[in-house]
Amino acid sequence: MNVFLSIKQFFNDLRRQKLRSIMTMFGIFWGTCSIVLLLAFGTGITEAQLKSQKGMGENIIIIWPGITAKEFKGLPKGRRIRPTDDDVNYIKERATTIARIAPENGRNMNLKFGRQLTSRNVMGVWPEYGIMRNLIPQMGSRFINQLDLDNRRRVIFLGNLVADQLFGDSVSTAVGREILVNGLPYTVVGIMKEKEQDSSYRGRDSRMGFIPNSVYQAMFSERYSDDIVAQCKPQFTGEIMRQEILRILGEKYKFDPTDVGALSVWDTTEGFAFLKNFFYAFSGFLVAVGIATLITGGIGVTNIMNVVLEERTKEIGIKMALGARKSSILLQFVLETLFITAVGGLLGLMFGALIVKIVPMMGGEEFIGVPRLNLWGSMGVIVILGIVGLIAGIFPARRAANLQPVQALKLF
């Protein structure tokens, strides 16, 4: 019965102070909407940027040849360290931190199909390279496999933009056709699925071609690898893997594993970890801004409840004179505050969720990603709303409950 009377009194107050109540609800509405939108868009931007960073590969390091900068066990500095395919297998057999590893060679070559001619980087690689570098084949195609490597097959896997340039409208039938690579026929076995890629060291994968490394070495009589790409196991970091590889090669080539000049290493996991922390902090900042906006709305609720208290002081005095308990007065004001907060918050939550659904239909995913509000985010908004509503109502409610009947009636 008390709850029913509180609801009835709440709507009576709304009718008497329509503009003030609407403005107060709008503060809660806008604060809630802000949290929803900032959380959703912050998540979308974070996921989009991290996905772009993974376009070049996840948990990988790239190792280039170098020149020793330290003397080691009587050997002079200035020695050139140039790993080969055999060294890659040597590392693979001994390392415990590596999930995959592959050599990489490449140079600019002429690709021709019919009258279409383009000059692109063509890389000689192993099958593991495609997995490490996220070179996902389109439907009906494949990446280079072990048989291609062992049998020195003249096959090529094309980046999607190269394939579009060579085949144009007939790109859907490109797999199985032959193209000329530096004048030699190669069969197209796969086309890369389009992907986001924000970083590279030779250029975007979409603009390259990939052939078996055994074929590449035979074409150019290459013995040494231009670089080595390695991917660490999930339980290890790139730095631990780097130290192990340098230790293994250091034992073979007799150089100090701490010699930074012996091999040049790019640990992509360090940059990825930094960006991951940065964007999580960025998302947290956006949510904090939304919470601050909601708190401002809560202050507005407190103000309107104080005004309501002033207007209903006589009513409260009469109720208390007739035997109303402090707890019932306290409950009445807290419930009314929670009603205002709940109505404004629910409308803000619904409006924010609607915008989150509509925005992806308008495009722009490459810039802002796909805004997404997950279950935990929604529950967090509800919890924050409840806390704000309770705090906003408790102070005027305590003032109302602590009024003395005689004092309340004397004010009028």
N, C-alpha and C positions, 0 to 999 in steps of 0.2 A: 504493500500500500504506500509506504514512504517513497519507494522508487517511482511508482505511478504518479504520485503528487509532485515529485521533483521534476519529472518529465513534463507534466502539465504546466508547472511554474516556469520551466525553461522556455516553452513556446510562448507563454504570456510575456516573458521578458523580451523575447525576440520581436514580438509584435509592437511592444512599446518603444523599443530602441532598434528599429530595423537597420538604419544606416550604420550605426556604431557596431552592431552585431555582425553585419555583413563585412565591414572593414576588418573586424577582428578575425573572422573566419578566413578572410582573404589572406591575412598574414600567415595563418597556419597552412592554408591551401598552397600559397606560394613557397613557403619553406619546405613543405613536403614534396612539392613538385620539383623544387630545386635539387633536393637530395636524390630523388629518383633519376632525374635527367643527368646530373653530374656523375652519379654512380654508374649509370648505364653507358654514357658516352665515354667516361674514363675507362671502363672495362673494354669497350669497343676499340678505343684508340690504342690501349695497351696491347691487346691481343693482335691487332693489325700490325703494329710495329714489331712485336716479337716474332710474328709469323714472317714478316719481311726479312728479319735478320736470320731466320732459319732457312731462308731461300738458298743460301750458299752452302748450308749444311749445319748440322747440330753436333756440338761437342767435338769439333775437329780442330786440328792444328795443321799448318802447312810448313814444311821444312825445305829450305833451299841450301845448295852448296855454299861453302864458305872457305875462309882462310884462317888458319890457326893464329891466334894472337899471343899465345903463351908457349914457352918451352915446356917439354914434358918428357920425363925419363930420358934425358940426354938428346932428345930430338929437337931441332930448332923450330922456332916459330916461322910463320909464313908458308906453311905447307898447305896445299889445296886439298880440301876434303870434298869428294864428288861421289855420292852414293849411286849404286846401280840397282837393277832389278834384283840381282842376287842379294844385295844388302837388304832390300825390302823383305824378301823371304827369310833372311837371316834374323831380322828384327821380329817378324811374325812368329817364328818358331820359339823365340826366347822371351818375348814380352808377356807380361801377365795383365797389364792394364789396357791393352789394345783390343778393341772389338773388331775393327777393320783397318786395313792399310793398303795403299796402292800407289805406284809411281805415276807420274804425270809428265808428258812431253807435249810440246805444241809449237806450231808456227803458222804463219799466214799462208793459206793455200787458195787456189782458184777452184770454185765450185761451179759446174755448168750443167744445165738441163735444157735441152732444146736451144732456144736463143737466149735464155736467161743465164747471165754470168755474174757472179759476185765473188769478192775476195774476203774470206773469213778465217778466223783462227780455227784450226782443226787440231784436236787433242788426241794423243795416244794414251789410252787408259786401260785399266783392268775392270772386270765386271763389278767389283766391290765399290768402285768409284761412283757409280750411279746411285747406289744406296746412300753413301756418305754425303753426296752433294745434292740429294733430293731431285735427281733427274728422273721424274716419274713419266713413263711412257703413256701416250694417249691410248684410248681403247683400240684394240686390234694391232698394237705394235709392241715392240720390246726393246730393251737395252742390249748392249753387247754381252754375250755369255761366254762361258769358259771354252766351249768348242770353237767359237770365233777366234779366241786368243790362241788356243793350242794349234789350230789348223791354219792360222794366218789368213783367215777369210777376209776378202775385201768387202766389208760391210760398214755402214755408217749410220750413226744415230744423229738426227738433226735437231737443233733448237727450233722452237715453233716459228720464230720470226724468219729464220733462214729458209725453212720449209715453205712458208707463205711467199717469200720472195722468189723462190725457184719454181714453185708449182702453181702459185696463184689460186685460181678457182678450183683446180683439180687436186688440191692438197689432200683431200680425203682419200684419194687413190694413190698417194705417193709411196706408201709402203709396198715393197716388192719391185719398184722401178729402179732403173740404173741412172746414176749421175756420174759425171766426170770430175775426179779430184786430181788436180794437176795433170789432167789429160788421161788418167787411168780410170777404168770403170769400177764403180762401187755400188753395191746394192743397198738401198735404203731399208733398214729393218725396223726403224722406230722414229717417232717424232715426239719431242718432249711436250708434256702437258704444261700449259701456261701456268706460271707461278710468279709470286712477288719476290723480288730480290733487291735488297738495298745496298749490299756490299759485294765486292769482287776483287780479284787481284789480276785477272787477265781480261776481264770484260764480262758482260752478262751472258749467262748460259743460253739464253734464248737466241743469241746471235752467233752460236758456235756449232761446230760439228765434232763428233766423237767417233774414233775408230779404235780397233784393237791395238794395244801398244806394241805387240809383236810385229804387226804390219807396219806401223810407223817406224820402228827401229830398222826394219828391212829396207824401207824406202830411203831413209837418210843415213843408214849405217851408224845409227846412234848407239852408244854403249851406256852413257851416263844418263841419269834422270834429271830433268829440269827441276823437279821438286817432288816431294813425297807428301801425300795427304793421309793423315791418320785420325781415326775416331776412337775416343776412349770409351770404356765401359761405363754404364751409368753410375756405378759406385765410386768411380775415380774422377779426379779433376784433370783438366788439360795440363796443368802444371806438373802433376805427378807423372802423367804419361810422357811429357816432354823430358823430364829428368831421367826416366827409364830409357827412352830412346837414345839420349845423349850418352848415357852410361854404356849401353850395348854397343853403339858405334864407336865410342871412345876406346873401349877394350879392343875392338877390331883394328881401328886405324891409329891407335896409340896417340890420343889427344886427351887433354884434361876435360872431363865432362862439364866443368864450370866455365870453360872457355867460350865466351859468348860469340867469338868471331869464327869458331870452327864451323858452325852451322847457323844460318839465320832461321828463326822460328817466329811464326805468327800464331799466337794462341787466341783463336776467335772466341773461346769460352770466357775470356776476361771481359771483352767488350760486351758480350751478351749478358753477363752477370751484372755489369754496370747499368746497361739499359733496362734490364729487368727491375733492378732496385729503383732506378730513376722513375720509371713509369708507375711502379707501385706507389712510390712516394707521391707522385703527381696525382694519382687517383685518390690517395688519402687526403691530399690537400683539397681537391675538389669536393670530396665528401665533407671535409671540415667546414668549407665555405657554406655548403648546404645546411649543415647543422647550425652554424651561426645564424643563418637566415631564419631557421625554424625557431631558434631560441628568441630571436627578435619578435617573432609572431607570438611566442609564449608570453613575453613581457606584455604584449598587447592584450592577451587574454587576462593576465593578472590585473591590468588596469581596468578593464571593463567589469571584472568581478568586484573590484573595489568600488566602482561607481554603483553597481547593483547593490552592494552592501550598504552604501550611504542611502540609497533610495528605499531600502527595505528594513532599515534599522528599527522603525516603529513596529513593523510586522514581526520582526524577530523578538522584540521586547514583549509583545503580546503573547507570542507562542511560548516563550520561556516563562512568562507569568502564569500561563495556563498549565505548566508542567512539562513542556518540551525539554528533552535532555540535550546536553551539549553535543553528544554523539550524533543525534539526528540532525541538528543544525549543521554540524561539520560535514556529515554525509551529504546533505542536500547541496551545499556549495561545491563540494568536490565533484559530485555527480554532474552538476550543471557545467562545471569547467571541463570535465571529461567529454560531455556531450558536444560542446563547442569545438574542442580539439578533435574529436572523432569525426564530426561532420566535415570540418575543413580538411583534415588529414585524408579522409577517404576520397573526397573529391580531388585533392591534389595527387593522390596515388593513382587514381583512375586516369586523370588527365595526363600525368607523366607517362604511364604505361601506354596510353594511346599514341603519344608522340613517338615513343620508342618503337612502336609497331609501324608507324607511318613513314618515318625518316628513311629506313632502308629502301623503301619503294621509290624514293627520289634519287637514288644513286649516290655516288661519292664514297663508296666503300674503300677505295684505294687511299683516301685521305683520313677518314674518321673511323674506318672499320665498320663493324655491325654492332650498334649499341645493344646491350643486353642486360636485362635485370634478372638476376638469378634469385632462387628461393631464399638464400641466406640474406641477400641484400634487402629483399622485401620484408623479411622478418626483422631485420635490423632497423628499417624505417619504422615499423610498427612499435618496436620496443622504445625507440627514441621518442616517438609520438606520445606513448604512454608516460614516459618519464617527464617530458615537457608539460603534458597536461596535468600530471599529479603535482609537480612543483608549482606550476602556475596557479593551481587552485588551493593548495594547502595553506598559503599565507592569508588570503582573504577569508578562507574558511575558518582558520583559527581565530582571526579577529572577530568573526561573527559569533563563533561558539563561546568566546570569552566575554561577550557583552553582558553586563548586568541588566536585568529587566528594568529596574528603576531608572538607571542612567539612560537606557535606550528610549524609554518613554518620555524622559525629561527633554530630550533633544527635539521634540515636536510639541 
